[in-house]
Amino acid sequence: MPIEHLYLNSFPEKHKVEEVDVVTLYHEGRFDALDKVIICKNDLGEVMATFGDSDWYCNPFSRNKVNYFNYLQFSSLDNHPELQRELKLFVYGWLFNKNPQGRKASKFSTVNARLRSINISYNYLAEHGFSALIQTRVLSTKLNSIESQQTLTIPERLCDAIYGKAIELIEGAHPYRDLIAQIENDLNDNYLEGKRILDEKVANGATYSFMLANGKIATNIYGMVISRNQPQSASDIITRLAKKLPDIPLNNGNDFQRYLGQLITSSYIVCGGFSGMRDSELDRLTPNSYYKDTFEGRDYHMLQSHTFKLGEKRETWVTASSSKVAIELMTVLTNRWRQEVDYPDTKYANTLWINQSARSKAPVLINNSNWNSRLKQFCKQFGFIVTEEDYQECLDSNPQSLEKVKKQVIVGEPWPMASHQFRRTLAFYCIKNRFGTMVALKQQFKHLYLAMTEWYTNGGKLASYRSLVVDEKIQAMLENINAETTANKIFKQWHSNEKLSGSHGKAIVKMRGDVPTIYSSWDVIYQAVKDGKLTLHGSLHSYCKSGYDCDMDGVVAPQFCVDCSSGSSIIDEQQAKWWQRKHSSLVAYMGSGEDISVSEKSHYITQVRAAENVMRDFDMDFVPFEAELNIVEV
């Protein structure tokens, strides 16, 4: 349990609060024990607050001069113990940072502000007779048709424009990444020097308008005065970069800050858009996350990060080459920030997504709510505006989200971009454009069930069918080629000396001296195939002359095709080699000592016997499998 954020460094270790499993106590109804759980102690070891108190006095945590702000107040719910206990459980989690993704702990003042806000809702629940928040969630889900709908797929025109602009920006900045980082550092040093000069003047007795009568400082005026004391102007520092990038507005410090923010957002778009990673997975990218792998002579661009959905672990995602540029750019641009930022968990230190919004403040990690506002701002800055065509495509592409489209997508307004759209959009276009299989997409998205992957691809297959235009001449040509290939295969089976196995294959060998009329010549066979009178469907282990009239038992158990009941199977030499390999692998597996059930072993033995029958027909050498006999005493 992380508690360091609650105490001063000088607080005695022996008096710090120890963790108790309050969730188990709550669900098991052990409320007496729950109420005795210590929330806060002072540095003398005296208990300041327990779970059962109406209000938690937390001055050792808060350290606020105004006593009111040292309390976490639940007393308004004293007459509603079930609601009060549930609310205390939530606040306990906020206070002690019960976050499964290891995000930074909230300050005590933030927890106090959250409690004051949620107290309004809980008092409303109390007035209307509710005993728990969960009941209202069920009701709100029924009332809110948008919440249960899918994240939107980005319309294709807008997706091309947004992703294209992001790639353009990072590729344009990549050659000058060291210069951009140096200018950012120079601007920061220039600010610090201006602050030092001003503070020195104040220490020597100078007075300024930012110095208020109550001893406090008007921070906005203070910042303006600092800028007037800086040794260099921001435009002079930036001019080196402005000459390198004449198409980018870089006239002053605000322009540079906007450009730097656009580069960060662009890099995030590229890494998220071409990998489909979840927000929490993107958050954990570091300078070492990108690598290139080679498989069968082809290069693959990969990203490594942590996934948390089914328990924290290291995972890998396939991505586009632009992610390499994005990671390299961010590695340089955030180098100083990564040394100065306060990472909530040292395990995930050195992550890339950091920003310094003001020179007077330390760099901070960019969280998910920040990303969504940054993405919307990106679309606004570059004018990615929804058209009538975009809106109609959005309706067609998001059949499970029609209400959300109608309420959130507005013609003439910027696209309402959000980080989770990367994942949904990648899944949609992957299926629409047939870039990969559903199984491959399941692996990429780290889903446990294929049904979840199918949910992400909703609308993709329909869009694929709509965009599929079949040229009649090409279709006719393909049909002719297919008929010729089938005719060639059937003709060779009947008019050659090659060995065949399978129930119909053995019959063909016997009838080669007296070939039926329908198989008498290539032309007759070809016409019969064209007319649909002859069919031949092949697999790794056999051919079938029955086509779609086959009982399909061999789809699940290929041994049934060797001597199929309908007399339709044909096995040539190439397929016989498949059976030979199957025999070898199954015999090795059954002899490996693995724990195999009786039903599994029976299934394997029937395949082994089928393989041996085929190999005998082709005079292949093999050692017959001898099943072990188990002696059972009775």
N, C-alpha and C positions, 0 to 999 in steps of 0.2 A: 504493500500500500504506500504510494508516494505521499509523504507528509512534509517534506522539506519546505514546500512552498508556504506552509502555515506558520513556521517558526523563524525567529531570528537565529543567527548563527550561534549566539551566546546562550541559547536556551538549553538547559541541562537535558542531556539525552535520556536520563532515567525518569524524567517527568513527562516525556512525550506520550501521547495517546497511542495505545496499541490496537491493532485491528481486531474486530470481531465480525463474524459472519452474520451481519444483521439481516441479510436476505433470507437465509435459512430460518432464523428465529421468527421472522415475519410470516413466512409461508407455513411454518409448522404451528403457528398460533401461540408461541411461547412469549407472550407479551410482557409478563413480569420480568423475565430475563432481558428482554429487549429494552424495557424502560430503564434498566440499570446500566446499560452500555454507556461508557464515559465518552462524551463528545470533546471536552476541553479541560485541560489542567493549566494552572499557572506554574511559574518557575519554582515554586515551593512545593509542588506536588499536590496542591489543593484542587479539588474537583470544582470547576466553574459551571459545568453543564452536563446533564445526562440526557439520554434519548427521551425519557419520560417527561422532562420539564416542558411546561407550556411555552416558555421562551428560552432560547439557548444564549447564555451570556458568554461571549467569545472574545473578550478583550485581549487575551494573550495572542489570538490570531489577528484580530482587527487592528489593535493599537491605535484606534481613532480617538482624537481628543474629545469629540462630541459623543457622549455616552450612548445616545440613541442608536448610533450606527454600529455599536458593538454587539447588538442583539439580533438574533435570528428569531423572528416572532411568529408563533403559531397559536397564540392565545385566543384569537378570534374564532378558532374552531374547537374550543374546549368542550362544547356541547355536542360535538360531532367527532367522536374518537376515531372512527374508521377512516374518515377523510383526513383527519389530522395526522394519523399514523402513516397513511400513504404518502402524504406530502412530506413528512419528515424523512421518509425513506429516500425520496427523490433528492432532497436537500443534502442528506448524508452523502449521496453519490457525487453531487456537485462539489461539496466541500472537500472530500477526500479523493476527488478525481478518479471516479470509477469509470474510466473510458477504455473500451476494448481496443481502440486504435492507438492508445498511448499519446493522445494529444496533450498539449500543454495545459496544466492546471489553471483554473480561473482564479483570479484574485478574490479575497474575501469580500471586497466591495461589490464585485460582479455577482457573486453568489447572493449577497444581500439584496441587490437590485432585482435579480431574477425572482427571489422569493416574494418581494413586495408586489411584483407584477402578477405572478401566478396565484397569489393570495386572492386577488380579485375574482379569478375564475373559480377557485375553491369555495369562496364565500357564496358565489352564485349557485354552485352545486348544493351547498348546504341549505340554502333558502328553498330550493326546489326538490329537496328530499332525496338526492342521490347519495350513495354511500361510497362510491369509488369513481375515479376518472375512467376507467375502462368502459363503463356503461355508456358514457357520453361519446367515446370514440366510435362505438358501434353505431350509435345514432348518427353521428356526424358523417360517417362513411356512407350511410344510406342517403343522407341529405345532399352530400357533395359528390356529384357524379364525375367531377374532374379528377379528384384525388386518386381514384382507383384506375384511371386511364393511363395508357402508356406514355413514356417519354416520346417526344416527337422526333421523327426523322427529318433531317434538313432537306428541303427541296434541292434537286440536283443542280440547278443554276446557281443558287446561293451557296451550296456546298462547294462547288468548283471555285466560286469567287472567294469565299472565306479561306478555304485551305490554300488556294493559289496565292492569295495576298500574304498569308502567313509564311509560305515557302519563299516568296519573293523577298520579304523583309529579312528573314534570317540568312538567306543566301547572299543578299546584298551587304549585310553587316558582317558576315563571317570573316572576310579577308581583313577587316579593320577591327576585329574584336579586342585586340590588345590596346589599340588606340582609344576605343570607346571606354574600356575599363580604366585606362590611365586618365582620361578626361573626367570620368566620374570621381576618381580618387583626388584629382587636382581640385575639382569643384568642392569636394568635401573638406580638403585641407585649407582651401581658401576661406571657406565658411568658419572653420575652427580658428583660423588666424584672425579673422574679423571679430569673432567672439572674444578671443583673448585680448585684442586691442581695446575693445569696448569695456570689458570687465576691468581692465587695468585703469582705464580712465575713470570708471566709477569708483574704484578703490582709492584713486588719488583725489576724490572729492567732486568730480564732475556730476552734474545732475541732468536727467533726461525725462521726457514726458512719460516714458513707460514705468517710471518709479512712482507707484501710487502711495497715497497718504497712509494707508493701513500697513505699509511695509511690503505688500505683494507687488508682483510685476505684471504688467499688461503684455502678455506673451506676443500678441500680434505686432504691437508697436516695437517691442524688443527685437523681433526678427527683422523688421524693416531697418532699424538702426544698425544692426549687425551688418546687413548688406552694404550699408553706406561706409562701413569701416573696413571692408574687405580690400586687400592689397590690389586685387585684379578684378576686372569686370567679368561676369560669366561669359559674355559674348567673345571676349578676347581669348578665353581658355578654349571655347568651343570651336573657334574659327578653323583650327587645324582639321577637324572632322568635317565641318561644313564644306570645305574645299574638296574633300574626297567624295562626299555624297551630295552633289548639287541639287538632286531631285527631292531631298528630304528637308523640310523646313527646320532649320537649326539656327535661329537668330538670337536666342537668349536661353537662360536657364530653364524656363518653363517648357520651351520647345524640346530641349534635350531630355528633360524628365519624362515628357510625353513619349518621345521616341524610345527611350529606354524601357518604359512600361509596355509599349507595343511589341518590342523584341521579346520581352518575357512572356507576354500573352501568346505571341506567335509560336514560340518554342513549345509552350504548353499545348497549343492546338495541334501542332505537328505530332508531338509524342502521343497525345490522346487520340487524335483522329485516325492515325494509321496503326494503332495497336489495339484499341478497344479496351484499354485498361480502366478499371474502376478509379474513382476519385482517390480513394485511400491508397491505391497501388501507384498511381501517378505521383502522389505526395512523397513517396519514398525513393524517387529517382535520385541518383548521385552522379558525380563525374565518372564513376566506374560502371555505370549501368549499361552502357552500350558496348556491344562487341559484334564481330562478324564471324559467322560460321560457314563452313563449306561442306556441302553434301552432294555426292555424285557430280562433282565438277561445277556446281552452282552455288553462288554466294547468297547467304541469308543474313539479313540485318536483324539483330536481336536486342531486346531490352530486358534487363533483370531488375526485379524489385521484390517487395514483400506483398503477399496477399493475406487477408485476414478473414475472409468470408467463412471458411471452414477450419479456422485455426491458423495462427500465424505460421507462415513458411515462405521460403525463397522460391520464386517461380520465374519463368522465362516467357516472353511474348515475341512473336515475329512482328516486324515493323517495316517501314520504308526507309530508304537510304537517307531521306531528309532528317530522320531522327538523329543520325550521327552528327549532322551539322548543328541541329538544335542543342544537343547535349554539349558539344564542344563550345558553342557560343555561350551557353549558360554557365559552363564551367569557368570561363574566363571572366564573364561579367559579374558573377556573384562571388568571386574569390575573397574579397575583403569582407563582404557581408557574412559569408559563412564562418569567418573567424570571429565575428563580433556578435552574431545572433545567439539568443538563449534557446538552445534546443531542449524541449521538454523531456526527451529521453536520449541519453547518450548512445543507445543502441542504434538510433536512427539519425545520428549526427551527420553533417555534411550533405544533407539533401539540398536540392538546387533551388526550389521555389521560394525565393526570399525577395523582399522589397524594402527599401528605406523611403518611406513616404515624405519625411521631413528631416532636414539636416539636424534638427534639435533632438530627434528621437533615434533610438537604436534600431537597426534592421529587425524586421519581424518576418515570421513564416506567413505565407499566404494561405489562408484556410478556404474551405469550399464555398462559403457564402461570398468571400471576396472574389473567388474565381468567377462566379456567375455574374457579378456586377462588372467585372473586368471584361468578360466575354461580350456582354451586352454593349458596353462602352466601345469595344473594338468594332462591332457591327455599326454602331452609330457614327464613329469617327470616319470610317471608310465608306459609308453610304450603302450598306447592304440592305436595301429596302425591299419589302415584300410587294410583289406585283399581283395582279389578278391571276396570272398563270401560275405563279408560285403558290397562291392560296388554294387554287383548285388541285394542284399536284399534291399539296399537303393533305387535303381531304382524301385523295385517292391512295396516298402512301401510308396513311395512318388510320386504317379502318376501325381500330379499337380506341381511338382518341378524338372522335368527332367533336365532342363538347369542348375538349381542351383546345382544339384548333380554332373553333368559333370564338372562344373567349380570349385566347392569347395571341393568335396570329392576326395582325391587323394590316390590311392593304395600305401602303403608303407610309408604314412605320418600319423601323429597323427590325431585323429578325431577332426574336427573343431567345438568344442562344444561352444554353446551359451546358455544364460540363458532362452530364450524363448522356447528352445527345451524341457524343462521339461514339459511344458503345452501340447505341441503337442504330445510328446511321451506318456504321461499318457493317453490322449484321444485315441490315436491309439491302445495301448495295452489293454485298458479297453474294447474296442469294439472287437478287435481281439480275446481276450481270454474270452469274455462274462462275465466280472467281474461286469457289471452293465448296466443299461438301458441308452438310450440317454437322457431321461428326468432327471435321477439322475445326469448324467454328466453335463447337463445344469445347474443344481442347484449348483454343485461343482464349476463350472467355472464362476458362476455369470453372465451368458449370458442372454440378454433380449429376444433373439429369438433362437428357436431350430435350425434354418438354420445355425447359426454361430457355434453351437456345432457340427453339421454335417460336417461343413467345416474343423474343427479341426481333425475329425476322418477319414478324407479321406484316403482310402486304407485299413482301418481296417477291414471292412466287407469282402473285397476281400481276404485279408490275412487269415481271419477266414475260408472262404470257401476252400482256398487252403490247410489249415492245417487240415481240417476236413476229417478224414478217417473213413469210415463206415464199420464195420465188418458185413458181410452178415449173419452170424449165429445170431449175436445179433439183427440185423434188423428184421430177421424172427421171433425171439422170441418176440420182442416188438410188432410186428404185430399180433401175436397169442394172446398175453395178451390183446391187445386193442380189438380184436374181441371177446374174452371171456367176457370182461367187458361189452361191448355193448350188447352182447347176454343175459347176466344176467339181465341187466336193462330192456330190452324189454320183456323178459320172465316174470319178476316180474310184469310189467305193465299189462300183459294179464292174468296171472295165479295167481292173488291174489285178496284180497278184499279191497285193499287200495284205498282211494278216489283219483280221478284225476280231473283236470280242464284243460282248454284250448280246442280249437275246436276239435283236434283229441283225446285228453284225455277223453272228454265226450263221444266221439264215441266208444272208447275202453270199457268204463264202460258198455255201452248199448250192445256191441257185446260179452261180456264175456260168455254168455250162448251159443253162436254159433260162436266159434273162427275160423277165416279163416285158411285154411291149412298151409299157410306160417308161421303162429304163433302157430301151433298146438303143437310143442314140442321144448325143448331146442336145440336138435340136428339140427332140421330143421331151427330154427332161426339162430344158429351159422353158418351153412353152407351158409345161405342167406347173412349173414353179410360178410363172407369170400369172397363170389362171388360178393359183391358190390350191391346186390339187396335190402338190408336193410341198412339204415344208421340212426344214432341218434347223433345229436350234441347238447350239453348242454351249458347252461349259468346259471347265478345266478337266473334268473327269469323264465326260461322255457327250455324244450327240443324241438327239431325240427326234424321231421322224413324226411323232404325234403332235408336235407343236403345242398349241394352247389346249389341246384335248388331253394332254398328259395329266396324270393324277398328282404330279409335282412332289411325290414323296422324296425324290432325290435332292430337292432343294434343302431339306433338313438333314437327311441321312443319305449320302451319295451311294452307299452300298446297295440301296434298293434299285439303283439304275443298272447295276451289273447284270442282273437277271430279272429285269422288271416284269411285272405281271402282265402288262399290256403288250409285251414283245416289241418294244419300240427303240431300245437303246443300241447305240453303235459306239464302239470304242476303238480308236485307231492307235498307232504306235506311240504318237506323242502323248496321248492321254494315258496310255499304259505306263509310260515313264512317271506320270503323276502318281499313279497307283503304287509304283515301286517306291517312290519317295515317301508316300503316305505309310506304307508298310514299315519302312525303316524307322520313321519317326515315332510311330505308335508302339512298336516293339521296344524301342529304346526308352520311351516314357514309362511303359508298364514295368520295365526292368530297373527303373531308376530308384526304386524304394519310396516313391511318393505315396502318400496316404490316399488311395483311390477306393471309392465306394464300389459296392457290388454292381449297382446299376450302371455306373460309369464304365467299369471294366467290361461288362457285358456288351455295352455299346461299342467300345473300342475293338473287342474281339470280332464282332460281326464285320467291322470294316477291314480288319486284318484278313479274315477269311475271304472277303470279296476281292481284296487286292491279290491274294494268292491265286484265286481263280483266273484273274486277268493275266497275271504273270505266266501262268501255265500255258494259256492260249498263245502267248508270244514267246514261249520257250526261254523266258528270263530265268537266270540263276537266282535262287533265294533259299534261305533256311526256314522251313515251316515253323511257325510259332507253336510252342507247347505251353499251354496254360498250366499254372501251378494248381495242384490239387490240395484243398484244405480238408484235413481230417477232423471231424467233429465227433467227440465222444457222446454217446447217448446212454 
